[in-house]
Amino acid sequence: MAASATAPLLKESLYVPVTATDTLHVKRFSVQQQGPPALLLHGSIENGRIFYSKSGKGFAPYLASQGFDVFVPDLRGRGKSIPRISGSSSFGLTHSLEEDIPAIISKIKELKGDVPQYWGAHSWGGVLLLAYLARPVVAVKVPSLVFFASKRRISIWSPKKFFMIDVMWYWVSKAVIGAKGYLPAKQLKMGSDSETFLTHEQTNEWVVKRQWRHWKDGFDYAQALQQMQLPPTLYLCGAKDEVLGHPTDVEKLLLETGAKNSQLQVLSKANGNLHDYGHVDILTHPDAAQDHFPVAVAWLKKFTFLQPTNGNPGHEDDSGPSRN
């Protein structure tokens, strides 16, 4: 399924309306718009640029070069989505799950047909995709998943965690949100994009609480995921990711979903990688394309979607969880 080495990589910006006033930006990478669709979702206080650079580097262009038709959205108010987040923005994670992600899935279906969509995510984007699969709005067939540094709860403790999460993310952010009405994370040098007050509030609840439940009706996401047959999922994390995607917390997310058909790989020199990766350079390091990007692509290509026999997706591989 690798693309032709001589075929040029095509890039375009798509704009997907989600409300009368809000429009999502979706960056598309492909070779002649061919290949199976892949959706890559960014995490908290960032946007889709985590997957690509201005010079054409990153996981999205790499994935397109391997034969996929890649779609990278900026969730509402982030990146090139309009309007930008401000003190008057009132949307949160509920809107991401009930409106943004369904609109993106529908747009891909419009362009590609009702075919399986391969999914990948960075950090909190993995939590959102899992929550969506537990309670989908628009039906979608997903053969396999690849997550980079995705965790739900932060259970580890260290001085760095105390400063980054307890001080900056919680106390400082709450004070700034109280003054400005939103979190200008880029100005505070906390991330690459802003967040609304409701997104910050709802994210905090999921990070802090042991039970993974809907904020209003109490729907139990973990229970729903454990009762499903989730697509085979590869969790990649870096040995130097000390807080936001610590291997311990990434593994806790894997186990919380039921762990069937899942695998965890810690990227480190000790495990044969070129570097001990952190939370951001797991996607942005110049060596990622020759180091672990091929592993991620091989995982996506490994599994063939089969027709469900019990109302849930089935897959050719039924291996249990493993850790490298």
C-alpha positions in Angstrom: 0.0 0.0 0.0 3.1 2.3 -0.1 2.7 5.3 -2.5 4.8 5.7 -5.5 8.2 7.2 -4.8 7.8 9.6 -7.7 4.2 10.7 -7.1 4.0 14.1 -5.4 2.5 14.5 -2.0 -0.7 16.6 -2.2 -1.8 18.9 0.6 -5.0 20.8 0.9 -7.2 22.5 3.6 -10.8 21.4 4.0 -13.3 23.4 6.0 -16.1 21.6 7.7 -19.0 23.6 9.3 -20.3 22.2 12.6 -22.6 25.0 13.7 -24.0 28.2 12.2 -20.8 30.0 13.4 -18.1 27.4 13.9 -16.0 25.8 11.1 -13.4 23.1 11.5 -10.1 23.2 9.6 -8.9 19.7 8.3 -5.5 19.3 6.6 -5.4 16.5 4.0 -2.3 14.7 2.9 -2.3 12.2 0.1 -0.8 10.9 -3.1 -3.4 11.6 -5.7 -6.1 11.4 -3.0 -5.8 7.6 -3.1 -5.6 5.0 -0.4 -7.6 4.2 2.7 -8.5 7.2 4.9 -6.7 7.8 8.2 -7.8 10.3 10.8 -5.2 11.8 13.2 -6.5 13.7 16.2 -4.5 16.1 18.3 -4.6 16.4 22.1 -5.2 19.1 24.7 -3.7 22.6 24.4 -2.5 21.8 20.9 -3.8 21.5 17.3 -3.2 19.4 14.3 0.2 20.8 13.6 1.6 18.2 16.0 1.3 15.8 13.1 3.0 18.0 10.4 5.4 20.8 9.9 5.5 23.7 7.4 8.4 21.9 5.6 6.3 18.7 5.1 7.7 16.6 7.9 5.8 14.7 10.5 3.6 11.6 10.9 0.8 12.8 8.6 3.0 13.3 5.5 4.8 10.1 6.4 1.6 8.2 6.6 0.5 9.6 3.3 3.7 8.5 1.7 2.9 5.0 2.8 -0.3 4.9 0.9 -2.9 6.5 3.2 -5.3 9.4 2.6 -4.7 11.4 5.8 -7.0 13.8 7.5 -5.8 16.0 10.3 -8.4 18.2 12.0 -8.0 21.2 14.2 -10.7 20.8 16.8 -13.1 23.7 17.3 -11.4 27.0 17.9 -7.8 25.6 17.5 -5.3 25.9 14.7 -7.0 27.3 11.6 -10.5 26.5 12.7 -12.7 29.5 13.1 -13.5 31.5 15.1 -10.6 31.2 17.5 -11.1 30.4 21.1 -11.9 33.5 23.2 -13.5 34.5 26.5 -16.9 34.0 24.9 -16.3 30.4 23.8 -18.6 28.1 25.7 -18.0 24.7 24.1 -16.2 21.8 25.7 -15.3 18.1 25.3 -19.0 17.3 25.0 -19.1 19.3 21.8 -15.9 17.6 20.5 -17.6 14.1 21.1 -21.1 15.0 19.9 -20.4 17.4 17.1 -16.8 17.9 16.0 -15.7 14.3 15.6 -19.0 13.2 14.0 -18.6 16.1 11.5 -15.1 15.0 10.6 -16.1 11.3 10.2 -19.0 12.4 8.0 -16.7 14.6 5.9 -14.3 11.7 5.3 -17.3 9.4 4.4 -18.5 12.1 1.9 -15.1 12.1 0.2 -14.1 8.4 0.5 -17.4 6.5 0.9 -18.4 4.4 3.9 -15.1 2.5 4.1 -13.0 1.7 7.2 -11.1 4.7 8.7 -7.8 4.1 10.3 -7.3 6.2 13.4 -4.3 7.7 15.2 -4.0 10.3 18.0 -1.6 12.2 20.2 -2.0 12.5 24.0 -5.6 13.5 25.0 -6.8 12.9 21.4 -6.6 9.2 22.1 -8.9 9.6 25.1 -11.4 11.4 22.9 -11.3 8.8 20.2 -11.8 6.0 22.7 -14.7 7.9 24.3 -16.2 8.3 20.9 -16.0 4.6 20.1 -17.7 3.8 23.4 -20.6 6.1 22.5 -20.6 6.9 18.7 -22.8 9.5 17.1 -22.0 8.6 13.5 -21.3 4.9 12.9 -17.7 4.2 11.7 -15.6 1.1 11.0 -12.1 1.3 12.5 -9.7 -1.5 11.7 -6.9 -0.4 14.0 -5.6 2.4 16.2 -2.2 4.0 17.0 -1.9 6.3 20.0 1.2 8.4 20.8 1.6 9.2 24.5 -2.1 8.8 25.3 -3.2 8.6 28.9 -6.4 9.6 30.8 -5.4 9.9 34.4 -2.1 11.2 35.8 -1.3 8.8 38.7 2.5 9.3 39.0 4.0 11.9 41.3 7.2 13.9 41.0 8.3 17.5 41.5 7.9 18.0 37.8 4.4 16.7 37.8 3.6 18.9 40.9 4.7 22.0 39.0 3.3 21.2 35.6 -0.1 19.8 36.7 -0.9 20.9 40.3 0.6 24.4 40.0 0.4 25.4 36.3 -2.4 23.4 34.8 -4.7 23.5 37.9 -4.1 26.6 40.0 -2.5 29.1 37.6 -4.8 28.0 34.7 -7.9 28.4 36.9 -6.8 31.9 37.9 -6.1 32.9 34.3 -9.4 31.4 33.1 -11.2 33.4 35.9 -9.6 36.6 34.6 -9.8 36.1 30.9 -12.6 33.5 30.4 -10.4 31.0 28.6 -6.9 29.5 28.8 -4.3 31.1 26.5 -1.9 28.2 26.9 0.5 29.4 24.2 1.0 32.7 25.9 1.6 30.9 29.1 4.1 28.6 27.4 2.0 25.6 28.4 1.1 24.4 25.0 0.6 25.4 21.3 -3.0 26.4 21.5 -5.8 27.7 23.7 -8.6 25.9 25.6 -12.0 27.0 26.7 -13.0 27.1 30.3 -15.4 24.2 29.8 -12.8 22.0 28.1 -10.4 22.7 30.9 -13.0 21.9 33.5 -14.2 18.7 31.8 -10.6 17.5 31.2 -9.7 18.1 34.8 -12.6 15.9 35.9 -11.5 13.0 33.7 -7.9 13.4 34.8 -8.6 13.4 38.5 -11.4 10.9 39.0 -10.7 7.2 39.0 -14.1 6.4 37.3 -14.4 7.5 33.7 -17.9 8.8 33.4 -19.9 11.3 31.4 -20.1 14.7 33.2 -23.9 14.8 33.2 -25.6 11.5 32.7 -22.9 9.3 34.3 -22.3 7.0 31.3 -19.4 4.7 32.2 -16.9 4.9 29.3 -14.5 2.3 30.7 -17.3 -0.3 31.3 -18.6 0.3 27.7 -15.1 -0.1 26.2 -14.4 -3.3 28.2 -17.6 -4.8 26.9 -16.7 -4.0 23.3 -14.3 -5.7 21.0 -12.1 -2.6 20.4 -9.9 -2.3 17.3 -6.4 -3.6 17.8 -4.6 -0.6 19.5 -0.9 0.2 19.6 0.1 2.5 22.5 3.5 4.2 21.9 5.1 6.3 24.6 8.5 7.7 25.4 10.8 6.7 28.2 11.5 10.4 28.8 7.8 11.4 29.0 7.9 12.1 32.7 4.4 13.6 33.2 1.9 14.0 30.3 2.3 10.5 28.8 4.3 8.6 31.4 4.5 4.9 30.5 2.8 3.9 33.8 -0.3 6.1 33.0 -0.3 5.0 29.3 -0.5 1.4 30.5 -3.3 2.3 32.9 -5.4 3.6 29.9 -4.6 0.4 28.0 -5.8 -1.7 30.9 -8.9 0.5 31.5 -10.2 -0.2 28.0 -10.0 -4.0 28.6 -6.5 -4.4 27.0 -7.6 -7.0 24.4 -5.8 -6.7 21.1 -3.6 -4.0 22.6 0.1 -3.5 22.8 2.3 -1.1 24.6 5.7 -0.1 23.4 8.0 2.2 25.4 10.4 4.0 23.0 13.8 4.1 24.5 17.4 3.2 23.7 17.1 0.3 26.0 14.4 -1.1 23.8 16.4 -0.6 20.6 15.2 2.9 19.6 17.5 5.7 18.5 16.4 7.9 21.4 14.6 8.1 24.7 11.6 10.1 23.5 9.4 12.7 25.4 5.8 13.8 25.1 6.2 16.1 22.0 9.3 14.8 20.2 7.7 11.4 19.9 6.1 13.0 16.9 8.4 15.9 16.0 11.9 14.4 16.3 13.7 14.3 13.0 14.6 10.6 13.5 11.0 9.5 14.2 10.4 8.7 10.5 13.2 6.1 10.5 12.7 5.0 14.1 9.1 4.3 15.2 6.9 5.8 12.5 7.4 2.5 10.5 6.2 0.6 13.5 3.1 2.6 13.7 2.3 2.2 10.0 3.0 -1.5 10.1 0.5 -1.8 13.0 -2.2 0.1 11.0 -1.6 -2.1 8.0 -1.5 -5.3 9.9 -5.1 -5.7 10.7 -7.9 -6.4 8.1 -11.4 -5.3 9.0 -13.8 -8.2 9.1 -17.6 -8.1 9.2 -18.8 -8.2 12.8 -20.5 -11.3 14.1 -21.9 -10.0 17.4 -22.6 -6.3 16.7 -19.0 -5.2 17.4 -16.0 -5.0 15.0 -14.0 -8.2 14.5 -10.4 -8.5 13.5 -8.0 -11.0 12.2 -5.8 -10.9 15.3 -7.0 -11.7 18.8 -3.8 -11.4 20.8 -3.9 -10.1 24.3 -1.9 -7.2 25.7 1.8 -7.1 25.7 4.5 -4.7 26.7 7.9 -4.0 25.2 
